[in-house]
């Protein structure tokens, strides 16, 4: 297990413990106040916590080395984790929307102990800012989509918790209690959008969608930088993402008089540049001779 794998596992544990604590205090505050928006936030945190458990399992599983049944490694576990987390977010959003609309229909708007409710929401904002910042930082460093998905979970929680907290204060000063259900509906829409974004990213990776155009251009620029060493051009490239790893397959034209050892050395140098640029990558380069050309 690499240093990055250990870092990802420990970061996922931080997310799990913070979510468990927030679930407890949100449910307590929700039942004391009778606020559907706070109970909705508690349910949101439950989906966050489940997502954190899934992320922990995914980063642990993806750290396993390639074997005969998984010759390309286990990185897709992280992509699958991201898809499951996105679906969980959407299910939580649908349930919150149902509860909020039901409150409006039944006319059950009364919210009590507003200051306690608002205080819990502000605490949730602070905790999630700290934890999501850590998750985003580690996700970027390690290329982990599972941790990125978990961080996105928590980032939506920041905005929704802040909205609920401000809504509680607004209810206190206006005495318009239906605002609680209206805020819950807005929260549900924001959560659902975040879930769709995560699902889209995870499905793209699971279906071997290619790297973004910016990354492709970076790869081309790296190959072009070896022009003086006998590399003419890159004539074909295939890319995909598997969990934290990027897979790159390319065909390049080189000087026809180049020896096998010379072309092999250039391939090693290109691969080193790609790893410097992209981090964890698996690279396969096929050499084609181009005899009648001058660089």
ZAMARGU-4260 file (C-alpha; in steps of 0.2 Angstrom, whole numbers, plus 5000, padded with zeros to 4 digits):
<rodrens>
0) 5000/5000/5000 | 5007/5017/4995 | 5008/5033/5005 | 4994/5040/4994 | 4983/5025/4998
5) 4986/5027/5017 | 4982/5046/5015 | 4966/5042/5006 | 4960/5029/5019 | 4964/5041/5034
10) 4955/5056/5025 | 4940/5045/5022 | 4939/5040/5041 | 4939/5059/5046 | 4924/5061/5035
15) 4915/5047/5043 | 4917/5053/5060 | 4912/5071/5057 | 4896/5065/5048 | 4891/5053/5062
20) 4893/5068/5074 | 4883/5080/5063 | 4869/5067/5061 | 4866/5066/5080 | 4866/5084/5083
25) 4855/5088/5068 | 4842/5075/5072 | 4841/5082/5090 | 4839/5100/5084 | 4827/5094/5071
30) 4815/5085/5084 | 4817/5099/5097 | 4812/5112/5084 | 4800/5103/5073 | 4809/5110/5058
35) 4807/5100/5042 | 4822/5109/5034 | 4834/5104/5049 | 4827/5086/5049 | 4830/5086/5030
40) 4848/5092/5034 | 4850/5077/5046 | 4845/5065/5032 | 4857/5074/5020 | 4871/5071/5033
45) 4865/5052/5034 | 4868/5051/5015 | 4884/5060/5017 | 4889/5047/5031 | 4884/5032/5020
50) 4894/5040/5006 | 4909/5042/5017 | 4908/5023/5021 | 4907/5019/5003 | 4922/5031/4999
55) 4932/5022/5012 | 4928/5005/5005 | 4932/5011/4987 | 4949/5019/4991 | 4954/5003/5001
60) 4948/4992/4987 | 4956/5003/4973 | 4973/5002/4982 | 4974/4983/4978 | 4987/4979/4965
65) 4982/4972/4948 | 4979/4953/4948 | 4974/4940/4935 | 4955/4944/4936 | 4959/4963/4936
70) 4974/4966/4925 | 4971/4985/4924 | 4970/4986/4943 | 4955/4991/4954 | 4953/5009/4951
75) 4935/5007/4944 | 4929/5004/4962 | 4932/5023/4965 | 4921/5027/4949 | 4908/5015/4955
80) 4908/5023/4972 | 4906/5040/4964 | 4890/5034/4955 | 4883/5026/4971 | 4886/5042/4980
85) 4878/5053/4967 | 4862/5041/4967 | 4861/5043/4986 | 4862/5062/4985 | 4847/5062/4973
90) 4837/5050/4983 | 4840/5061/4999 | 4834/5076/4988 | 4818/5068/4983 | 4814/5063/5000
95) 4817/5080/5007 | 4806/5088/4993 | 4792/5075/4997 | 4793/5080/5016 | 4793/5099/5012
100) 4778/5098/5000 | 4769/5087/5013 | 4772/5101/5026 | 4765/5114/5015 | 4749/5104/5010
105) 4745/5099/5028 | 4749/5117/5035 | 4761/5110/5048 | 4773/5125/5048 | 4777/5129/5067
110) 4796/5129/5071 | 4801/5130/5090 | 4818/5134/5098 | 4824/5143/5083 | 4841/5149/5090
115) 4846/5131/5095 | 4841/5125/5077 | 4851/5140/5069 | 4866/5137/5081 | 4867/5118/5076
120) 4867/5123/5057 | 4881/5136/5059 | 4891/5123/5068 | 4888/5111/5054 | 4894/5124/5042
125) 4910/5126/5051 | 4914/5107/5053 | 4910/5104/5034 | 4921/5118/5028 | 4935/5111/5037
130) 4932/5093/5032 | 4928/5096/5014 | 4943/5107/5012 | 4954/5092/5018 | 4945/5080/5006
135) 4946/5092/4991 | 4965/5094/4995 | 4968/5075/4996 | 4957/5071/4981 | 4967/5083/4970
140) 4983/5077/4977 | 4979/5058/4974 | 4967/5059/4960 | 4953/5050/4970 | 4936/5052/4963
145) 4929/5044/4978 | 4936/5057/4990 | 4931/5071/4977 | 4913/5064/4977 | 4913/5064/4996
150) 4920/5082/4996 | 4906/5087/4984 | 4893/5079/4996 | 4900/5090/5011 | 4901/5106/5000
155) 4882/5105/4996 | 4880/5102/5015 | 4889/5119/5018 | 4877/5129/5007 | 4861/5120/5012
160) 4866/5121/5031 | 4870/5140/5029 | 4853/5142/5020 | 4843/5133/5034 | 4852/5143/5047
165) 4848/5160/5039 | 4831/5154/5036 | 4829/5150/5055 | 4834/5168/5059 | 4822/5175/5045
170) 4808/5165/5053 | 4812/5172/5070 | 4811/5190/5064 | 4796/5188/5052 | 4786/5174/5060
175) 4783/5167/5043 | 4785/5148/5047 | 4781/5142/5029 | 4798/5148/5025 | 4805/5132/5033
180) 4797/5121/5020 | 4802/5133/5006 | 4820/5133/5012 | 4819/5114/5012 | 4813/5113/4994
185) 4828/5125/4989 | 4839/5113/4998 | 4832/5098/4989 | 4835/5106/4972 | 4853/5111/4976
190) 4857/5093/4983 | 4849/5085/4967 | 4859/5096/4955 | 4875/5091/4965 | 4870/5072/4963
195) 4867/5074/4945 | 4885/5081/4942 | 4893/5067/4952 | 4883/5054/4942 | 4888/5062/4926
200) 4907/5062/4931 | 4907/5044/4938 | 4897/5037/4923 | 4909/5045/4911 | 4924/5036/4919
205) 4915/5019/4920 | 4911/5020/4901 | 4930/5025/4898 | 4926/5042/4892 | 4942/5051/4886
210) 4952/5064/4896 | 4947/5082/4894 | 4953/5092/4878 | 4965/5102/4889 | 4973/5086/4895
215) 4975/5079/4877 | 4983/5095/4872 | 4995/5094/4886 | 5000/5076/4881 | 5002/5082/4863
220) 5013/5097/4869 | 5024/5084/4879 | 5027/5073/4863 | 5031/5089/4852 | 5044/5094/4865
225) 5054/5079/4859 | 5055/5084/4841 | 5074/5088/4842 | 5076/5070/4848 | 5069/5062/4833
230) 5050/5062/4837 | 5040/5068/4822 | 5022/5068/4828 | 5009/5058/4838 | 4997/5050/4825
235) 4985/5042/4837 | 4980/5043/4855 | 4967/5034/4867 | 4964/5040/4885 | 4953/5035/4899
240) 4952/5037/4918 | 4951/5022/4930 | 4949/5029/4948 | 4964/5039/4952 | 4974/5033/4937
245) 4974/5040/4919 | 4977/5027/4905 | 4986/5034/4890 | 4989/5024/4874 | 4998/5033/4859
250) 5006/5030/4842 | 5021/5041/4838 | 5032/5043/4822 | 5050/5043/4825 | 5066/5044/4814
255) 5067/5028/4803 | 5086/5026/4807 | 5083/5026/4826 | 5088/5010/4835 | 5077/5000/4846
260) 5087/5006/4861 | 5085/5025/4856 | 5067/5024/4853 | 5064/5014/4870 | 5074/5028/4879
265) 5063/5042/4871 | 5048/5032/4876 | 5054/5031/4894 | 5057/5050/4894 | 5040/5054/4887
270) 5032/5043/4901 | 5042/5052/4914 | 5036/5069/4908 | 5018/5062/4908 | 5019/5056/4926
275) 5026/5073/4931 | 5011/5082/4923 | 4997/5070/4927 | 5003/5060/4943 | 4997/5042/4942
280) 4997/5037/4924 | 4998/5020/4914 | 5006/5024/4897 | 5008/5013/4882 | 5018/5020/4867
285) 5019/5011/4850 | 5033/5017/4839 | 5031/5019/4820 | 5046/5023/4809 | 5045/5037/4797
290) 5059/5035/4785 | 5058/5049/4772 | 5056/5064/4782 | 5067/5078/4789 | 5064/5086/4806
</rodrens>
